[in-house]
């Protein structure tokens, strides 16, 4: 009977292997029926097939897949049920377990990779059932060798896949595996890695296995002596004959070494530098590039790992003086080693650049061109980090300046481009150094490079010029240099009108000029700037390239916002001309064919002018208001959303004068809401919120129904899963509630509160955690929303026990969710503390004494700590002092 079952099982597998659609379904149904009738027999038959010598490898693969699938727990078949059947003590079940183990072990060492991998996968699922009862399988794999595999490379390969496929489950993990197994594997790896008879491709696989072993065992197996022995053998025995691919894998191994043993990383970093240096100084250019890449990763990685270690020590509550002493010592060790090596990398990279083919012979598609770009990126990376680390050591800066001077004098595009990269890195770290005199001497030379007909040099030179102007506005006080910049930029726009990237970069230069030039300087050049920016606007605003059209619009709006009060009359004249241009395009008989992008952009320029001129242009604003009413009433939809944005600017700029437009404004608000277009309704909500905020008390009775209608629409957003619209609406309602303070009925406030609570509950589970910044922004708005509501609730209601319980019910999940978000987002931190302060003021100190004070203290400590490690947190940690004052008041 057993033979018949076996023959039938093999027959079904063959039908599946033949991939005949007519037979596959029938075969699968038959196997499924057998499985449901007797799962132990089903597994036994599969194991027998996988154990049979000389059988078709396809059948072995299918048999092992059967074992894997049967042992895989699912929602409908939890692992506890599988384990109950698997661990029965009757004879058929005991035999089944023996057969399955034999089948898996036998196929783990097969030469066919698919079979070996499916055996590993089957082992993974069986280990989840058996747990540590099957760990001896690993020992068996390690000791297995054959006549065809005298070096036991198969065992190393299997372990590589065991690690790679996460075969050992989390509840067992590697700490349950006897040390002797991993020590034996490490010894085997050492033997074969240094064996000259082993091919390079196999050594690559061995190195990968070593990286996985390191990641899984860390200090447990890799003692300082083992690491020292490993690095010594790599440097003196393996590297001299290593191929580029093997070298690359060794680099990955070094990164894993730093990651896994970061506590001791500073003490073996010298050996890692030696490995990098040997690669950089070899004659193989590909290997040189690989080594440069590796060193950039080491630099970033080592700093991050050291910071993690400092944070670990900090969290262990070591005394501050001990913590600071250890931190300073480790940084000094790391800094002394890396500084000299990084200077070496910079100098060697520059030498390497000089050996590349001349720029004239390089095309964008050449491999040499890629190498040039990478070497220069490496130089930037090294200089950037070197300057941060050596901010008080000016000798290195003078050395770099000398290098820049030499490269700029050479008539070689590659050298000049490298000089631009060095200068750019210096500009990006300008806060730490006094470079203004040096920069002034180099600006004219940089200007010449911006006119290069080689885009490869012109684009980064224009970027650098923008940085110089942004960081050193004193440059613009030098009239000859300023005039040269204006003339050169105008000439570039004339010479390269069709090169969109060049035009974008030139406009960025002008944006920097507008932001940094004195108001008198802008007034003196008003006509030049206006003609240039508006001509660029008219020429490029309709192009398909969004970055170009957006940049020219940003340029003209930046110019407007930075004009001095002396320019008001000219700006008012310009506003009239833009209004006329806008109206002429709008009145085009064939509106569908009119330039939509031009009209939208002109409306944005009008908004900038209104924001700048305010009541000085009151008559022009009245004209614009009538045009906007006309746009929305006639449902010119592509302009409706921007029209509502314009109303926000108008209401902010002339709130008192706008009161006479309340009735027609509310009419278009209702019309916009009836469109059911989400983006238009969101913009309308923002305009309506500003109206309530500025004029709410004057029109409170008139606005009540509108607020209720808007609130009902906002509630429908959740029902339709339009989560991305929630944040701007919540933000708008914060303004509405604040503007109508002490006017909104209590029952409506209660609805507002419940709605905010429902958003909080949904947001805790929604996928916003995949978009951290969205979640941070949403919860910042929610903090302001709840704070506005609480400030409106009468004190007698606040004192009610049920209301306090309602606040507590909301507060715990709300704060818990905030704790999961990034503490580096200052607006959220500040909004949270202000909310807690309001709760304390309104409901008594008992509401915030619990764990919220500790939460804020932890956030403050976190930001203060990061401020000592990272330049990015420096400004935030300073602002956090302000937040701390709120905390002290709780």
Buried (B, 14 or more C-beta within 10 A) or exposed (E): EEEEBBEBBBEBBBBBBEEEEEBBEEBEEBBEEBBEEEBBBBBBBBBBBBBBEEBBBBBBBBBBBBBBBBBBBEEEEEBEEBBEBBEEEEEEBEEBBEBBBBBBBBBBBBEBEEBBBBBBBBBBBBBBBBBEBBBBBBBBBBEBBEEEBEBBBBBBBBBBBBBEEEBBBEEBEBEEBEEEBBBBBBEBBBEBBBBEEBEEEBBBBBBBBBBBBBBBBBEEBBEEEBBEEBBEBBBEBBBEEBBBBBBBBBBBBBBBBBBBBBBBBBEBBEBBBBBBBBBBEBEEBBBBBBBBBBBBBBBEBBBEBBBEBBBEBBEEEBEEEEBBEBBEEBBEBBBEBBBEBBBBBBBBBBEBBEEBEEBEEBEEEEEBBEBBBBBBBBBBBBBBBBBBBBBEEEEBBEEBBEBBBEBBEEEBBBBBBBBBBBBBBBBBBBEBBEBEEBBBEBBEBBBEBBBBEBBBBBBBBBBBBBBBBBBBBEBBEEEEBBEBBBEBBEEBBEEBEEBBBBBBBBBBBBBBBBBBBEEEBBBBBBEEBBEBBBEBBBEBBEBEEEEBBBBBBBBBBBBBEBBBEEBBEBBBEBBBEBBEBBBEBBEEEEBEEBEBBBBBBBBBBBBBBBBBBBEBBEEBBBBBBEBBBBBBEEEBEBBBBBBBBBBBBBBBBBBEBBBEBBEBBBEBBEBBBEBEBEEBBBBBBBBBBBBBBBBBEEBBEEBBEBBBEBBEBBBEBBEEEEBBBBBBBBBBBBBBBBBBEEBBEEEBBBBBBEBBBEBBBBBBEBEBBEBEEBBBBBBBBBBBBBBBBBBBBEEEEBEEEEBBEBBBEBBEBBBEBBEEBEBBBBBBBBBBBBBBBBBBBBBEEEBBEEEBBEBBEEBBEBBBBBBBBBEEBEEBBEBBEEBBEBBEEB
